[in-house]
């Protein structure tokens, strides 16, 4: 933001980033916040702002702060009590503080007691995918941002993982599982905000919690599924971390008729959070300020510190209910020395809603695991699925002895199942090929074929206009000269080399996604096409200011801005009172915003004065707009000396303007 002022009247802005410590989950044997059904805790947030004099005319007339991190009432979290010092106004997902003539040091304290729940958000039915209509409030969570980039590589991966799926539950699950399995969790930059973009995480195949989350969010947005970043505190007793509680980042995805659903790809919690998660901030990007300060005055420096967050008085109650039933079996229970063991875990969903279940195989002495020792499945209501695990036993065992191996698996909800396998020298020996048919049956089949169609991200166009989008055929040996592109209707398209153009019509404001199908050779390929409709932005503005003032007052006027049907960008708000003006700016107006302006009382004149607010802004295509709004304020208690000074000042301004007009 910018403001015009005299030489010594300065404005200082301080921005603090909450250093994010990415906890990695729980490995505890006793009840912890990760395993409890509910948790009660005291959460205290403190922050201090200090004003340091830098010159002889030191003075602070006005300071304000906005804290974006604090406990929220959500489906999984209840704020039982909250005491805020000093008093604050909650607005636009933030707490706003104001100090008039502040002391040299001011402190914010947010003292809360909260209750969190470790339960799955119940989704009882299929969510049709792709989403054809995403309402305006969720449109900001479909776009590319500074950290959450949507690149061609990310769009390609998103389409590969979503291919053949018509249930958004399965699509989002596949994004979460791929990210969890294929991106290495990095400890190299703990305590720092997200620095790698989603495309860099995909390239390097590593990142910490907020960076893993950024890639997961980007995959969702590339498929037309709104997703947002959540910052908060989470519990871990992993020995890699010095503290049990630390800053953490995860995601939420939006489903029609369902709302926001949590996904923590770092913890492997899909569609739910354990009770050890405390949400504190929601954002469209993964690098969002935790607190911001602004101050106006003379000859000063503004100093701040990171947020101080403490979690205490933790009370846990109850273990999680039994959500799934787990059974374990081994196709070959009597094996020879050096054999491969196959374990088959059967997981049954006992609920009438979707349950993501993670099953882990315990390490058994004298065996060596083959492949993954942990697998996650998404179970529909009442659904049963099977997963397998492999291990080999030692071959150099003493003949004549019988060896019993107690294999076990445990689900993420605490269920355990066991089975014994016996080894003796005279039993038949089994290798991996002995289970080839079973492995093939239990291995999830990739629904995407070798041929893909990937369409470029479409450029925004005005609502109702037609545009062309380039689509590329990947992996086809024989590419036809023409094909059809079918959604609700079909259009014949010419294929040149391996690309073709689809004509799309923007039928609704914002970003929307449709599933198309084209025939390439003998295959019918499903792919996604995105449209981006632009409408003329409108802004609802209200100006709040005192009805009257005296010459020595500093008058504060607030402008409340509310976007109506789209999101204006490059917005500048210029507040004018006679010969005085102040300017504030916003890169993007995507939610209600309040802009504050300071007006010196001596900019007014006796009687009624008009305050004029001129707002210029652009739509998504760069078209410029201007809106004007007015308010009134009266200057009272004007003495004879002030009237003489005002007259001299006005005469001087008139002479300067005349001089300027004469020589211009």
Secondary structure, DSSP 8 states (H G I E B T S, - for coil): ------SSEEEEEEEE------------SS--TTTEEEEEEEEEEEEEEEEEE-STT-EEEEEEEEE------BTTEEEEEEEEES--EEETTEEEEEEES--SEEEEEEEEEEEEE--B----S--BSS-S---GGGGGGGS--SSS---HHHHHHHHHHHTT--BHHHHHHHHHHHHHHHSEE--TTTTS---S-HHHHHHHTEE-HHHHHHHHHHHHHHTT--EEEEEEEEE---TT-SSSEEEEEEEEEEETTTEEEEEETTTTEESB--TTEEEEEEESSS---SEEEEEEEESEEEEE---EEEEEEEEEEEE----EEEEEEES--EE-TT-EEEEEEEEEE-SSS-EEEEEEE---TTEEEES-SEEEEEE-TT-EEEEEEEEEE-S---TT--EEEEEEEEETTS-EEEEEEEE-TTS----GGGGHHHHHHHS----S-S-EEEE-----EETT-EEEEEEEEES-SS--SEEEEESSSEEEEE-BTTEEEEEEE--SBEEEEEEEEEEETTEEEEEEEEEEEE----EEEEEE--SEE-TT-EEEEEEEEEESSS--EEEEEEEEETTEEEEEEEEE--S-EEEEEEEEGGGS-BEEEEEEEEEEEE-TT--EEEEEEEEEEEE----HHHHHHHHHHHHHHHHHHHHHHHH-
